[in-house]
Amino acid sequence: MLHVNVDSYVTLEEADLLAKGSFLSTDKAFSVWVGLTDEDKEVLLRNSTIAINNLKYTGRRKKYGQVLEFPRVDDSYSGIGT
């Protein structure tokens, strides 16, 4: 089972809706996605989350103790008038 904000950014249901809204029903990527078991989809979502978290970003995590890299806040402060 996925745990949002721990090992995935989205639920399985949200991922299914994203796939449905992002691809034509005839698109091969959509056909592959809908053909996967829920367990396989969860593996892909976890692996995608790991890949996203391994990238370098500016700013910092929004909350102390936050497991995932997002949401983030911009730490840069240029001051008034700059």
C-alpha distance (Angstrom), angle and dihedral (degrees) to the residues before:
residue distance angle dihedral
M1 . . .
L2 3.78 . .
H3 3.78 120.7 .
V4 3.80 110.9 -152.2
N5 3.81 112.9 -134.1
V6 3.81 89.5 16.6
D7 3.82 108.3 59.9
S8 3.81 102.3 -6.7
Y9 3.78 139.1 33.3
V10 3.81 92.8 -143.3
T11 3.77 140.4 30.1
L12 3.78 120.6 -110.6
E13 3.80 88.8 -107.7
E14 3.82 91.4 52.7
A15 3.81 90.5 49.0
D16 3.80 90.4 51.7
L17 3.82 90.2 51.2
L18 3.82 91.1 47.5
A19 3.79 90.7 51.5
K20 3.79 91.7 47.6
G21 3.80 91.8 49.3
S22 3.82 96.0 43.0
F23 3.79 103.7 47.1
L24 3.77 137.4 48.5
S25 3.79 113.4 -112.9
T26 3.82 87.3 -114.9
D27 3.81 94.2 52.6
K28 3.80 113.1 115.1
A29 3.82 92.4 -136.4
F30 3.81 89.9 56.1
S31 3.80 92.0 47.5
V32 3.79 90.4 51.1
W33 3.82 92.3 48.2
V34 3.81 95.5 49.9
G35 3.80 89.8 45.8
L36 3.81 93.0 58.7
T37 3.78 123.8 95.4
D38 3.80 117.0 -114.1
E39 3.80 88.4 -109.7
D40 3.82 91.6 55.3
K41 3.81 91.1 47.1
E42 3.81 89.3 52.5
V43 3.81 90.6 52.0
L44 3.82 90.0 52.4
L45 3.81 92.2 47.4
R46 3.82 91.6 50.1
N47 3.81 91.7 47.3
S48 3.81 90.7 48.4
T49 3.79 90.5 50.8
I50 3.80 90.6 51.1
A51 3.82 90.0 50.1
I52 3.83 91.7 49.9
N53 3.80 91.6 47.8
N54 3.81 91.9 51.0
L55 3.81 92.4 60.8
K56 3.81 121.0 93.1
Y57 3.79 118.4 -111.6
T58 3.77 137.7 -177.7
G59 3.76 121.3 -119.3
R60 3.77 122.7 24.2
R61 3.75 140.5 -84.7
K62 3.78 112.0 -74.8
K63 3.80 97.4 -126.4
Y64 3.78 132.5 36.8
G65 3.81 109.9 -108.1
Q66 3.79 93.1 19.8
V67 3.81 109.9 155.3
L68 3.82 100.4 -154.7
E69 3.81 127.8 56.7
F70 3.82 93.1 -118.3
P71 2.94 140.6 102.6
R72 3.81 94.5 46.0
V73 3.78 137.2 180.0
D74 3.77 128.3 -147.2
D75 3.80 111.0 -111.6
S76 3.77 94.8 -168.2
Y77 3.77 115.7 108.6
S78 3.73 118.1 -178.7
G79 3.78 97.6 -178.1
I80 3.78 129.9 -127.5
G81 3.77 116.2 -45.8
T82 3.79 97.3 13.7
